[in-house]
Amino acid sequence: MKNHHRIATVVAIVSAACAPHALLAQPADMPVPVAAPAPAEPGALPLYGDKTPGRAAGENWSLYFGRDYNVRNVTRPTLTPVLPDPAKATGAAVIVAPGGAFMGLSMSHEGWQVAHALADRGIAAFVLKYRLLPTPPDEKASGAFIWQKMSAGLRDPDQMPTLTDPAATEDGLAALRMVRANAAKWGVDPARVGMIGFSAGAMTSLATVIAAKPGEVPAFFGYIYGPQARIAVRDDAPPMFDAIALDDPLFPSRGFQIAQGWLAAKRPVEIHGYQKGSHGFGLGVPGTTTTMMLDEFVAWLSMQGFLTKKVAP
């Protein structure tokens, strides 16, 4: 990677040689993750208590560039609250869904760092470690495996990827229920609980929106470098903040078709197409306007009224 300030997700790292209809050979300069002990996850709450549906336990943690954690083979999903200083809390809450091709999660780059940045701005954040498709435990073997799965699942940039995981959607819905059920304890307004997702996390946020029952839909969501293919939009679709770099190699520009669907459904949507940033820019690539993304997201939330504190009667 030329820019070590941008620690991309597994998706971003293996997408550097993306073609319009298929992925090419795995790039020779792809950074190699180093297996690492699982880090402390203070405050992480089991999403389903002691009874977790799904596969056998056994997570594989690794580090990119010695500092950015990635996890694979998640079978016990968790939600980690990162709460703002009560003095500046707005009452809004955002569930943060990292990306990683549904086979890994970029926990530092697109999870904890994003959550702390939101909390610094008065927004309660909750990092969702959702269930993943299984991969080989060995790091080298898993890289080849993930590359093959991505190549099969990202054939047509004009269509939504076939690479998905329904368990991730179930976990998104469960995370919404958990935050709303504990709203008083965490100082948030249950009517102002939304999501923000990155890459596969963006797809998870979108799938959560689509799957939610009426009255249980996220109040809003950030769709950060997700695929831009058009979809059918529900009548009660929440406001969407759609951001992507126009030089994204994984989801090459075909216009903002998904946003066009929101407009056609007469639902609120805002679009940000950054000139540069590639895929996986997280909180931003230094020297590009992607560094403004989170502040633009927060300004958009404010414009929608989601950051306005309720006045006690």
C-alpha positions in Angstrom: 0.0 0.0 0.0 1.4 3.4 -0.9 -0.5 5.2 1.9 0.0 3.5 5.2 -2.2 6.2 6.8 -5.2 4.5 5.2 -5.7 1.1 6.7 -8.2 -0.5 4.5 -10.6 -3.3 5.3 -9.8 -6.8 4.0 -12.2 -5.9 1.1 -10.2 -2.8 0.3 -6.8 -4.5 0.5 -7.6 -7.2 -1.9 -9.5 -5.0 -4.3 -6.6 -3.0 -5.7 -6.7 -4.8 -9.0 -10.4 -4.7 -9.7 -11.8 -4.9 -13.2 -15.3 -4.0 -14.4 -16.7 -7.6 -14.3 -14.2 -9.7 -12.4 -11.3 -9.3 -10.0 -7.8 -9.8 -11.4 -4.9 -11.6 -9.8 -4.2 -10.9 -6.1 -1.8 -8.0 -5.9 1.7 -8.9 -5.0 2.1 -5.9 -2.6 -0.9 -6.8 -0.6 0.0 -6.2 3.1 0.1 -9.3 5.1 -1.8 -9.4 8.4 0.1 -10.8 11.4 -1.8 -13.2 13.7 -2.3 -11.6 17.1 -3.9 -12.4 20.4 -7.5 -11.1 20.8 -7.4 -7.6 22.2 -9.4 -6.5 25.3 -12.9 -5.4 24.3 -14.0 -3.5 27.4 -17.7 -3.2 27.6 -18.5 -5.6 24.8 -22.0 -7.1 25.3 -23.1 -10.4 23.9 -25.8 -9.6 21.4 -27.9 -12.7 22.2 -26.8 -13.3 25.8 -25.4 -16.8 26.5 -27.4 -18.4 23.7 -25.8 -17.4 20.4 -27.2 -18.9 17.2 -24.8 -19.9 14.5 -21.5 -21.7 14.1 -18.9 -23.1 16.5 -16.8 -20.6 18.4 -13.3 -19.6 17.5 -12.2 -16.1 16.4 -9.0 -15.3 14.5 -7.5 -11.8 15.2 -4.7 -10.2 13.3 -2.9 -6.8 12.9 -2.2 -4.7 9.9 0.9 -2.5 10.1 1.2 -3.5 13.8 -1.7 -1.5 15.0 -5.0 -2.1 13.3 -7.0 -5.0 14.4 -9.0 -7.3 12.1 -11.1 -10.3 13.2 -12.3 -13.3 11.3 -14.6 -16.3 12.1 -16.9 -14.3 14.4 -19.6 -16.6 15.8 -20.5 -14.7 19.0 -21.7 -11.2 17.9 -21.2 -8.4 20.4 -22.1 -4.7 20.7 -19.7 -2.3 22.4 -21.0 1.0 23.6 -18.8 4.1 23.3 -20.7 6.8 25.1 -20.1 10.6 24.9 -19.5 12.9 27.8 -23.0 13.5 29.3 -22.4 17.2 29.2 -22.3 17.2 25.3 -24.5 14.2 24.6 -27.1 14.9 21.9 -29.3 11.8 22.6 -28.6 10.5 19.2 -27.1 7.0 18.7 -25.3 5.3 15.8 -24.6 1.6 15.5 -21.2 1.2 13.7 -20.8 -1.7 11.3 -17.2 -2.3 10.1 -16.5 -3.9 6.7 -14.5 -6.8 5.5 -16.2 -8.8 2.7 -18.5 -10.6 5.3 -15.3 -12.6 6.1 -13.5 -10.2 8.3 -14.1 -7.0 10.3 -11.8 -4.0 10.3 -12.4 -3.4 14.0 -9.9 -0.6 14.5 -10.2 1.3 11.2 -13.9 1.2 10.7 -15.1 0.3 14.2 -13.5 1.6 17.3 -12.0 4.7 15.7 -15.3 5.7 14.1 -17.2 5.1 17.4 -14.8 7.3 19.4 -15.0 10.0 16.8 -18.7 10.0 17.0 -18.7 10.1 20.8 -16.3 13.1 20.7 -19.1 14.8 18.7 -21.8 14.0 21.3 -23.2 11.0 19.6 -23.5 7.6 21.4 -21.8 4.9 19.3 -22.1 1.2 19.4 -19.6 -1.0 17.5 -21.3 -4.1 16.1 -19.1 -7.2 15.8 -21.4 -9.2 13.6 -21.2 -12.8 12.6 -19.1 -13.7 9.6 -18.8 -16.4 6.9 -16.2 -19.0 7.9 -12.6 -18.7 6.6 -9.5 -20.9 7.1 -7.7 -20.1 10.4 -4.3 -19.6 8.8 -3.8 -16.1 7.6 -2.2 -16.9 4.3 -4.8 -19.6 3.4 -7.6 -17.2 4.4 -6.3 -14.5 2.1 -6.5 -16.7 -0.9 -9.9 -18.0 0.2 -11.3 -14.5 0.7 -10.0 -13.4 -2.7 -11.7 -16.3 -4.4 -15.0 -15.7 -2.6 -14.8 -12.0 -3.6 -14.1 -12.8 -7.2 -17.2 -15.0 -7.3 -19.4 -12.5 -5.5 -18.5 -9.2 -7.2 -19.0 -10.0 -10.9 -21.2 -7.1 -12.1 -20.8 -3.5 -10.8 -24.3 -2.6 -12.1 -25.8 -5.2 -9.7 -25.6 -5.6 -6.0 -23.0 -8.2 -5.0 -24.1 -11.8 -4.5 -21.5 -12.0 -1.6 -23.7 -11.5 1.5 -24.4 -13.0 4.9 -28.0 -13.1 6.3 -26.6 -13.6 9.8 -25.1 -10.1 9.6 -28.5 -8.7 8.9 -30.0 -10.6 11.9 -27.3 -9.1 14.0 -28.0 -5.6 12.7 -31.6 -6.0 13.7 -30.7 -7.4 17.1 -28.3 -4.4 17.7 -31.1 -2.0 17.0 -33.4 -3.8 19.5 -30.6 -3.8 22.2 -29.9 -0.1 21.9 -33.5 0.9 21.9 -34.3 -1.5 24.9 -31.4 0.1 26.9 -32.0 3.7 25.7 -32.6 5.1 29.1 -29.5 3.5 30.6 -27.3 4.8 27.8 -28.9 8.2 27.6 -30.2 7.9 24.1 -33.5 8.7 22.4 -35.0 5.4 21.0 -36.5 7.4 18.1 -33.0 8.6 17.1 -31.1 5.4 16.7 -29.4 4.9 13.4 -26.5 3.1 11.7 -23.4 3.8 9.8 -21.6 1.0 7.8 -18.5 0.7 5.7 -18.3 -1.5 2.6 -19.7 -4.9 3.7 -20.9 -3.0 6.8 -22.7 -0.5 4.5 -24.4 -3.5 2.9 -25.3 -4.8 6.4 -26.8 -1.5 7.3 -28.8 -1.4 4.0 -29.9 -5.0 4.5 -31.1 -4.1 8.1 -33.1 -1.2 6.7 -34.7 -3.6 4.1 -35.4 -6.4 6.6 -36.7 -4.3 9.5 -40.4 -4.4 10.4 -42.5 -1.2 10.1 -41.7 0.9 13.1 -38.4 -0.8 13.7 -36.4 0.7 10.9 -33.2 2.6 11.8 -34.0 6.3 12.1 -31.2 7.1 9.5 -28.1 5.4 8.1 -24.7 6.2 6.7 -23.8 4.1 3.6 -20.1 4.5 3.3 -18.4 3.1 0.1 -21.1 0.5 -0.4 -22.1 -0.7 -3.9 -24.1 1.9 -5.8 -26.5 -0.4 -7.7 -30.2 0.6 -7.7 -32.6 -1.3 -5.5 -36.3 -1.2 -4.7 -36.8 1.3 -1.8 -39.5 0.9 0.8 -42.0 3.6 1.4 -40.8 4.3 4.9 -37.1 4.2 4.1 -35.0 6.3 6.5 -32.8 9.2 5.4 -29.6 7.9 3.8 -26.1 9.5 3.7 -24.3 8.0 0.7 -20.5 8.5 0.4 -18.0 6.9 -1.9 -14.7 7.9 -3.6 -15.0 8.2 -7.3 -11.8 6.3 -7.8 -13.1 3.3 -5.8 -11.6 0.2 -7.5 -14.1 -2.2 -5.8 -17.3 -0.4 -6.8 -16.3 1.5 -9.9 -18.4 4.6 -10.6 -21.7 4.0 -12.4 -23.4 7.0 -10.9 -25.3 7.0 -7.7 -28.0 4.5 -8.7 -29.0 3.6 -5.1 -29.5 7.3 -4.3 -31.6 7.6 -7.4 -33.9 4.9 -5.9 -34.2 7.0 -2.7 -35.1 10.1 -4.8 -37.7 8.2 -6.8 -39.3 7.0 -3.6 -39.3 10.6 -2.3 -37.1 9.7 0.6 -34.3 12.0 2.0 -30.8 11.2 0.7 -27.5 13.1 0.5 -24.7 12.1 -1.8 -20.9 12.7 -1.4 -18.7 11.6 -4.3 -15.0 12.3 -3.4 -12.5 12.8 -6.2 -9.9 10.5 -4.5 -9.9 8.1 -1.6 -10.0 4.6 -3.1 -11.9 2.0 -1.2 -11.7 1.7 2.6 -10.8 5.2 3.4 -12.4 5.0 6.9 -12.2 8.4 8.6 -10.3 9.7 5.6 -7.1 9.6 3.5 -4.8 12.5 4.5 -4.6 15.0 1.7 -8.0 14.2 0.3 -11.5 15.5 1.1 -12.5 12.1 2.5 -11.2 13.4 5.8 -14.3 15.5 5.9 -16.7 12.6 5.7 -17.6 12.2 9.3 -18.1 15.9 10.0 -20.3 16.0 6.9 -22.3 13.0 8.2 -22.7 14.7 11.6 -23.7 18.0 9.9 -26.3 16.1 7.9 -27.6 14.5 11.0 -28.0 17.9 12.5 -29.8 19.2 9.4 -32.3 16.3 9.7 -32.9 17.3 13.4 -31.4 14.1 14.8 -29.0 16.0 17.1 -31.5 18.3 18.6 -31.8 17.6 22.3 -35.3 17.0 23.6 -36.5 19.7 26.1 -37.9 18.2 29.3 -41.5 19.2 29.9 
